[in-house]
Protein backbone atom coordinates (compact mmCIF):
# COMPACT_ATOMS: atom_id res chain seq x y z
CA UNK A 1 0.00 0.00 0.00
CA UNK A 2 1.48 3.34 -1.05
CA UNK A 3 1.72 6.04 1.57
CA UNK A 4 0.62 9.59 0.83
CA UNK A 5 3.55 11.59 2.13
CA UNK A 6 1.61 14.84 1.74
CA UNK A 7 -0.22 14.02 4.96
CA UNK A 8 3.08 13.72 6.84
CA UNK A 9 5.70 15.96 5.21
CA UNK A 10 5.28 19.64 6.02
CA UNK A 11 6.92 22.76 4.63
CA UNK A 12 7.21 25.78 6.92
CA UNK A 13 9.35 28.70 5.72
CA UNK A 14 10.62 29.58 9.22
CA UNK A 15 11.50 26.04 10.29
CA UNK A 16 14.81 24.40 9.37
CA UNK A 17 15.28 26.85 6.52
CA UNK A 18 12.06 25.78 4.80
CA UNK A 19 13.27 22.20 4.30
CA UNK A 20 10.58 19.50 4.27
CA UNK A 21 9.99 18.31 7.84
CA UNK A 22 8.06 15.46 9.38
CA UNK A 23 4.68 16.40 10.88
CA UNK A 24 5.88 19.87 11.84
CA UNK A 25 8.78 18.49 13.88
CA UNK A 26 12.28 19.84 13.47
CA UNK A 27 13.39 16.56 11.87
CA UNK A 28 13.78 16.91 8.12
CA UNK A 29 13.30 14.38 5.38
CA UNK A 30 17.00 14.80 4.64
CA UNK A 31 17.90 13.90 8.25
CA UNK A 32 16.03 10.60 7.96
CA UNK A 33 17.40 9.81 4.50
CA UNK A 34 20.91 10.57 5.74
CA UNK A 35 20.54 8.23 8.71
CA UNK A 36 19.31 5.47 6.42
CA UNK A 37 22.18 6.10 4.00
CA UNK A 38 24.62 5.92 6.93
CA UNK A 39 23.34 2.42 7.66
CA UNK A 40 20.89 3.02 10.50
CA UNK A 41 17.94 0.66 10.49
CA UNK A 42 14.37 1.86 10.85
CA UNK A 43 14.32 0.30 14.33
CA UNK A 44 17.44 2.26 15.36
CA UNK A 45 15.98 5.53 14.08
CA UNK A 46 12.72 4.93 15.92
CA UNK A 47 14.62 4.08 19.11
CA UNK A 48 16.81 7.20 18.89
CA UNK A 49 13.92 9.47 17.90
CA UNK A 50 10.78 8.23 19.70
CA UNK A 51 8.75 11.12 18.32
CA UNK A 52 8.95 9.44 14.91
CA UNK A 53 6.72 6.64 13.70
CA UNK A 54 7.32 3.95 11.08
CA UNK A 55 4.98 5.74 8.68
CA UNK A 56 7.17 8.87 8.94
CA UNK A 57 10.18 6.97 7.62
CA UNK A 58 8.10 5.50 4.80
CA UNK A 59 6.83 9.00 3.95
CA UNK A 60 10.41 10.24 3.67
CA UNK A 61 11.21 7.45 1.24
CA UNK A 62 8.07 8.18 -0.78
CA UNK A 63 8.93 11.89 -0.84
CA UNK A 64 12.44 11.12 -2.08
CA UNK A 65 11.03 8.90 -4.80
CA UNK A 66 9.03 11.76 -6.34
C-alpha positions as a Markdown table, in Angstrom:
| # | Residue | x | y | z |
|---|---|---|---|---|
| 1 | Unk | 0.0 | 0.0 | 0.0 |
| 2 | Unk | 1.5 | 3.3 | -1.1 |
| 3 | Unk | 1.7 | 6.0 | 1.6 |
| 4 | Unk | 0.6 | 9.6 | 0.8 |
| 5 | Unk | 3.5 | 11.6 | 2.1 |
| 6 | Unk | 1.6 | 14.8 | 1.7 |
| 7 | Unk | -0.2 | 14.0 | 5.0 |
| 8 | Unk | 3.1 | 13.7 | 6.8 |
| 9 | Unk | 5.7 | 16.0 | 5.2 |
| 10 | Unk | 5.3 | 19.6 | 6.0 |
| 11 | Unk | 6.9 | 22.8 | 4.6 |
| 12 | Unk | 7.2 | 25.8 | 6.9 |
| 13 | Unk | 9.4 | 28.7 | 5.7 |
| 14 | Unk | 10.6 | 29.6 | 9.2 |
| 15 | Unk | 11.5 | 26.0 | 10.3 |
| 16 | Unk | 14.8 | 24.4 | 9.4 |
| 17 | Unk | 15.3 | 26.9 | 6.5 |
| 18 | Unk | 12.1 | 25.8 | 4.8 |
| 19 | Unk | 13.3 | 22.2 | 4.3 |
| 20 | Unk | 10.6 | 19.5 | 4.3 |
| 21 | Unk | 10.0 | 18.3 | 7.8 |
| 22 | Unk | 8.1 | 15.5 | 9.4 |
| 23 | Unk | 4.7 | 16.4 | 10.9 |
| 24 | Unk | 5.9 | 19.9 | 11.8 |
| 25 | Unk | 8.8 | 18.5 | 13.9 |
| 26 | Unk | 12.3 | 19.8 | 13.5 |
| 27 | Unk | 13.4 | 16.6 | 11.9 |
| 28 | Unk | 13.8 | 16.9 | 8.1 |
| 29 | Unk | 13.3 | 14.4 | 5.4 |
| 30 | Unk | 17.0 | 14.8 | 4.6 |
| 31 | Unk | 17.9 | 13.9 | 8.2 |
| 32 | Unk | 16.0 | 10.6 | 8.0 |
| 33 | Unk | 17.4 | 9.8 | 4.5 |
| 34 | Unk | 20.9 | 10.6 | 5.7 |
| 35 | Unk | 20.5 | 8.2 | 8.7 |
| 36 | Unk | 19.3 | 5.5 | 6.4 |
| 37 | Unk | 22.2 | 6.1 | 4.0 |
| 38 | Unk | 24.6 | 5.9 | 6.9 |
| 39 | Unk | 23.3 | 2.4 | 7.7 |
| 40 | Unk | 20.9 | 3.0 | 10.5 |
| 41 | Unk | 17.9 | 0.7 | 10.5 |
| 42 | Unk | 14.4 | 1.9 | 10.8 |
| 43 | Unk | 14.3 | 0.3 | 14.3 |
| 44 | Unk | 17.4 | 2.3 | 15.4 |
| 45 | Unk | 16.0 | 5.5 | 14.1 |
| 46 | Unk | 12.7 | 4.9 | 15.9 |
| 47 | Unk | 14.6 | 4.1 | 19.1 |
| 48 | Unk | 16.8 | 7.2 | 18.9 |
| 49 | Unk | 13.9 | 9.5 | 17.9 |
| 50 | Unk | 10.8 | 8.2 | 19.7 |
| 51 | Unk | 8.7 | 11.1 | 18.3 |
| 52 | Unk | 9.0 | 9.4 | 14.9 |
| 53 | Unk | 6.7 | 6.6 | 13.7 |
| 54 | Unk | 7.3 | 4.0 | 11.1 |
| 55 | Unk | 5.0 | 5.7 | 8.7 |
| 56 | Unk | 7.2 | 8.9 | 8.9 |
| 57 | Unk | 10.2 | 7.0 | 7.6 |
| 58 | Unk | 8.1 | 5.5 | 4.8 |
| 59 | Unk | 6.8 | 9.0 | 4.0 |
| 60 | Unk | 10.4 | 10.2 | 3.7 |
| 61 | Unk | 11.2 | 7.4 | 1.2 |
| 62 | Unk | 8.1 | 8.2 | -0.8 |
| 63 | Unk | 8.9 | 11.9 | -0.8 |
| 64 | Unk | 12.4 | 11.1 | -2.1 |
| 65 | Unk | 11.0 | 8.9 | -4.8 |
| 66 | Unk | 9.0 | 11.8 | -6.3 |
